[in-house]
């Protein structure tokens, strides 16, 4: 993965967290193919 610098609007969105040393954690769960919980299953339901 390439580094993604926080500049412009992305920086402004997390500036308060950075100013107060607050951590930010984000992750993506690829649920599209999950038979019960996936986005496709929910739409079909």
Biopython code that builds the backbone (N, CA, C, O; Angstrom):
import numpy as np
from Bio.PDB.StructureBuilder import StructureBuilder

atoms = [
    (1, "UNK", "N", (0.831, -1.190, 0.000)),
    (1, "UNK", "CA", (0.000, 0.000, 0.000)),
    (1, "UNK", "C", (0.868, 1.244, 0.000)),
    (1, "UNK", "O", (1.906, 1.303, 0.659)),
    (2, "UNK", "N", (0.426, 2.219, -0.742)),
    (2, "UNK", "CA", (1.131, 3.493, -0.825)),
    (2, "UNK", "C", (0.707, 4.395, 0.334)),
    (2, "UNK", "O", (-0.445, 4.343, 0.765)),
    (3, "UNK", "N", (1.620, 5.219, 0.839)),
    (3, "UNK", "CA", (1.246, 6.187, 1.885)),
    (3, "UNK", "C", (0.194, 7.161, 1.356)),
    (3, "UNK", "O", (0.231, 7.555, 0.191)),
    (4, "UNK", "N", (-0.729, 7.539, 2.211)),
    (4, "UNK", "CA", (-1.765, 8.501, 1.845)),
    (4, "UNK", "C", (-1.684, 9.686, 2.806)),
    (4, "UNK", "O", (-2.295, 9.658, 3.875)),
    (5, "UNK", "N", (-0.936, 10.726, 2.436)),
    (5, "UNK", "CA", (-0.771, 11.878, 3.329)),
    (5, "UNK", "C", (-2.102, 12.565, 3.618)),
    (5, "UNK", "O", (-2.975, 12.646, 2.754)),
    (6, "UNK", "N", (-2.242, 13.054, 4.836)),
    (6, "UNK", "CA", (-3.430, 13.807, 5.215)),
    (6, "UNK", "C", (-3.203, 15.271, 4.859)),
    (6, "UNK", "O", (-2.482, 15.982, 5.558)),
    (7, "UNK", "N", (-3.814, 15.711, 3.781)),
    (7, "UNK", "CA", (-3.709, 17.102, 3.341)),
    (7, "UNK", "C", (-5.098, 17.597, 2.957)),
    (7, "UNK", "O", (-5.995, 16.804, 2.669)),
    (8, "UNK", "N", (-5.262, 18.901, 2.956)),
    (8, "UNK", "CA", (-6.528, 19.492, 2.528)),
    (8, "UNK", "C", (-7.682, 19.087, 3.421)),
    (8, "UNK", "O", (-7.576, 19.123, 4.647)),
    (9, "UNK", "N", (-8.791, 18.699, 2.796)),
    (9, "UNK", "CA", (-10.005, 18.358, 3.544)),
    (9, "UNK", "C", (-9.802, 17.133, 4.426)),
    (9, "UNK", "O", (-10.378, 17.048, 5.510)),
    (10, "UNK", "N", (-8.987, 16.184, 3.969)),
    (10, "UNK", "CA", (-8.725, 15.001, 4.798)),
    (10, "UNK", "C", (-8.028, 15.392, 6.094)),
    (10, "UNK", "O", (-8.325, 14.848, 7.158)),
    (11, "UNK", "N", (-7.097, 16.341, 5.997)),
    (11, "UNK", "CA", (-6.413, 16.824, 7.199)),
    (11, "UNK", "C", (-7.396, 17.543, 8.121)),
    (11, "UNK", "O", (-7.385, 17.328, 9.333)),
    (12, "UNK", "N", (-8.238, 18.389, 7.552)),
    (12, "UNK", "CA", (-9.197, 19.139, 8.367)),
    (12, "UNK", "C", (-10.138, 18.209, 9.127)),
    (12, "UNK", "O", (-10.560, 18.526, 10.239)),
    (13, "UNK", "N", (-10.463, 17.081, 8.541)),
    (13, "UNK", "CA", (-11.381, 16.140, 9.187)),
    (13, "UNK", "C", (-10.782, 15.510, 10.439)),
    (13, "UNK", "O", (-11.518, 15.172, 11.367)),
    (14, "UNK", "N", (-9.470, 15.347, 10.483)),
    (14, "UNK", "CA", (-8.845, 14.683, 11.636)),
    (14, "UNK", "C", (-7.997, 15.635, 12.479)),
    (14, "UNK", "O", (-7.334, 15.195, 13.419)),
    (15, "UNK", "N", (-8.007, 16.930, 12.159)),
    (15, "UNK", "CA", (-7.172, 17.903, 12.860)),
    (15, "UNK", "C", (-7.443, 17.922, 14.360)),
    (15, "UNK", "O", (-6.496, 17.932, 15.146)),
    (16, "UNK", "N", (-8.692, 17.927, 14.775)),
    (16, "UNK", "CA", (-9.012, 17.957, 16.209)),
    (16, "UNK", "C", (-8.446, 16.734, 16.918)),
    (16, "UNK", "O", (-7.954, 16.842, 18.041)),
    (17, "UNK", "N", (-8.511, 15.585, 16.280)),
    (17, "UNK", "CA", (-7.940, 14.380, 16.879)),
    (17, "UNK", "C", (-6.432, 14.532, 17.042)),
    (17, "UNK", "O", (-5.881, 14.188, 18.088)),
    (18, "UNK", "N", (-5.774, 15.039, 16.024)),
    (18, "UNK", "CA", (-4.327, 15.228, 16.080)),
    (18, "UNK", "C", (-3.950, 16.255, 17.140)),
    (18, "UNK", "O", (-2.970, 16.071, 17.861)),
    (19, "UNK", "N", (-4.722, 17.335, 17.238)),
    (19, "UNK", "CA", (-4.427, 18.395, 18.209)),
    (19, "UNK", "C", (-4.461, 17.889, 19.642)),
    (19, "UNK", "O", (-3.705, 18.372, 20.485)),
    (20, "UNK", "N", (-5.325, 16.926, 19.928)),
    (20, "UNK", "CA", (-5.493, 16.427, 21.295)),
    (20, "UNK", "C", (-4.950, 15.015, 21.484)),
    (20, "UNK", "O", (-5.305, 14.337, 22.448)),
    (21, "UNK", "N", (-4.091, 14.569, 20.569)),
    (21, "UNK", "CA", (-3.463, 13.244, 20.654)),
    (21, "UNK", "C", (-4.478, 12.117, 20.826)),
    (21, "UNK", "O", (-4.271, 11.194, 21.613)),
    (22, "UNK", "N", (-5.567, 12.205, 20.087)),
    (22, "UNK", "CA", (-6.598, 11.170, 20.114)),
    (22, "UNK", "C", (-6.356, 10.225, 18.941)),
    (22, "UNK", "O", (-6.135, 10.668, 17.814)),
    (23, "UNK", "N", (-6.399, 8.940, 19.208)),
    (23, "UNK", "CA", (-6.167, 7.939, 18.165)),
    (23, "UNK", "C", (-7.405, 7.758, 17.294)),
    (23, "UNK", "O", (-8.535, 7.972, 17.735)),
    (24, "UNK", "N", (-7.167, 7.367, 16.074)),
    (24, "UNK", "CA", (-8.236, 7.059, 15.132)),
    (24, "UNK", "C", (-7.935, 5.708, 14.511)),
    (24, "UNK", "O", (-6.842, 5.487, 13.990)),
    (25, "UNK", "N", (-8.897, 4.810, 14.565)),
    (25, "UNK", "CA", (-8.746, 3.490, 13.967)),
    (25, "UNK", "C", (-9.896, 3.290, 12.988)),
    (25, "UNK", "O", (-11.056, 3.529, 13.323)),
    (26, "UNK", "N", (-9.573, 2.860, 11.806)),
    (26, "UNK", "CA", (-10.598, 2.587, 10.804)),
    (26, "UNK", "C", (-10.218, 1.322, 10.055)),
    (26, "UNK", "O", (-9.045, 1.091, 9.762)),
    (27, "UNK", "N", (-11.204, 0.518, 9.752)),
    (27, "UNK", "CA", (-10.947, -0.677, 8.963)),
    (27, "UNK", "C", (-12.191, -1.006, 8.160)),
    (27, "UNK", "O", (-13.291, -0.551, 8.473)),
    (28, "UNK", "N", (-12.004, -1.790, 7.141)),
    (28, "UNK", "CA", (-13.085, -2.161, 6.235)),
    (28, "UNK", "C", (-13.306, -3.667, 6.318)),
    (28, "UNK", "O", (-12.364, -4.449, 6.188)),
    (29, "UNK", "N", (-14.547, -4.065, 6.534)),
    (29, "UNK", "CA", (-14.897, -5.481, 6.520)),
    (29, "UNK", "C", (-15.550, -5.797, 5.174)),
    (29, "UNK", "O", (-16.630, -5.288, 4.876)),
    (30, "UNK", "N", (-14.912, -6.621, 4.374)),
    (30, "UNK", "CA", (-15.483, -6.949, 3.064)),
    (30, "UNK", "C", (-16.638, -7.944, 3.200)),
    (30, "UNK", "O", (-16.433, -9.155, 3.120)),
    (31, "UNK", "N", (-17.834, -7.434, 3.403)),
    (31, "UNK", "CA", (-18.992, -8.289, 3.658)),
    (31, "UNK", "C", (-19.844, -8.556, 2.416)),
    (31, "UNK", "O", (-20.876, -9.221, 2.512)),
    (32, "UNK", "N", (-19.438, -8.058, 1.281)),
    (32, "UNK", "CA", (-20.280, -8.206, 0.092)),
    (32, "UNK", "C", (-20.610, -9.655, -0.227)),
    (32, "UNK", "O", (-21.724, -9.949, -0.660)),
    (33, "UNK", "N", (-19.672, -10.562, -0.024)),
    (33, "UNK", "CA", (-19.886, -11.958, -0.404)),
    (33, "UNK", "C", (-20.374, -12.826, 0.753)),
    (33, "UNK", "O", (-20.611, -14.017, 0.554)),
    (34, "UNK", "N", (-20.532, -12.275, 1.946)),
    (34, "UNK", "CA", (-20.967, -13.072, 3.093)),
    (34, "UNK", "C", (-22.426, -13.482, 2.895)),
    (34, "UNK", "O", (-23.278, -12.637, 2.621)),
    (35, "UNK", "N", (-22.713, -14.773, 3.032)),
    (35, "UNK", "CA", (-24.046, -15.302, 2.712)),
    (35, "UNK", "C", (-25.150, -14.766, 3.621)),
    (35, "UNK", "O", (-26.276, -14.576, 3.161)),
    (36, "UNK", "N", (-24.858, -14.518, 4.899)),
    (36, "UNK", "CA", (-25.893, -14.071, 5.836)),
    (36, "UNK", "C", (-25.843, -12.574, 6.135)),
    (36, "UNK", "O", (-26.883, -11.926, 6.249)),
    (37, "UNK", "N", (-24.642, -12.031, 6.261)),
    (37, "UNK", "CA", (-24.497, -10.648, 6.700)),
    (37, "UNK", "C", (-24.129, -9.679, 5.591)),
    (37, "UNK", "O", (-24.117, -8.467, 5.808)),
    (38, "UNK", "N", (-23.835, -10.184, 4.426)),
    (38, "UNK", "CA", (-23.347, -9.341, 3.336)),
    (38, "UNK", "C", (-24.376, -8.346, 2.833)),
    (38, "UNK", "O", (-25.580, -8.509, 3.030)),
    (39, "UNK", "N", (-23.870, -7.313, 2.180)),
    (39, "UNK", "CA", (-24.747, -6.291, 1.614)),
    (39, "UNK", "C", (-25.719, -6.898, 0.613)),
    (39, "UNK", "O", (-26.897, -6.539, 0.593)),
    (40, "UNK", "N", (-25.240, -7.805, -0.207)),
    (40, "UNK", "CA", (-26.108, -8.433, -1.205)),
    (40, "UNK", "C", (-27.211, -9.246, -0.543)),
    (40, "UNK", "O", (-28.354, -9.216, -0.998)),
    (41, "UNK", "N", (-26.887, -9.972, 0.524)),
    (41, "UNK", "CA", (-27.892, -10.770, 1.229)),
    (41, "UNK", "C", (-28.939, -9.870, 1.873)),
    (41, "UNK", "O", (-30.128, -10.191, 1.858)),
    (42, "UNK", "N", (-28.508, -8.754, 2.435)),
    (42, "UNK", "CA", (-29.444, -7.830, 3.072)),
    (42, "UNK", "C", (-30.359, -7.179, 2.033)),
    (42, "UNK", "O", (-31.549, -6.987, 2.282)),
    (43, "UNK", "N", (-29.810, -6.846, 0.888)),
    (43, "UNK", "CA", (-30.634, -6.252, -0.167)),
    (43, "UNK", "C", (-31.645, -7.257, -0.716)),
    (43, "UNK", "O", (-32.776, -6.889, -1.033)),
    (44, "UNK", "N", (-31.242, -8.521, -0.828)),
    (44, "UNK", "CA", (-32.131, -9.557, -1.349)),
    (44, "UNK", "C", (-33.235, -9.897, -0.357)),
    (44, "UNK", "O", (-34.316, -10.340, -0.746)),
    (45, "UNK", "N", (-32.956, -9.689, 0.921)),
    (45, "UNK", "CA", (-33.930, -10.010, 1.961)),
    (45, "UNK", "C", (-35.040, -8.990, 1.925)),
    (45, "UNK", "O", (-35.976, -9.068, 2.721)),
]
sb = StructureBuilder()
sb.init_structure("model")
sb.init_model(0)
sb.init_chain("A")
sb.init_seg("    ")
for serial, (resi, resn, name, xyz) in enumerate(atoms, 1):
    if name == "N":
        sb.init_residue(resn, " ", resi, " ")
    sb.init_atom(name, np.array(xyz, "f"), 0.0, 1.0, " ", f" {name:<3s}", serial, name[0])
structure = sb.get_structure()
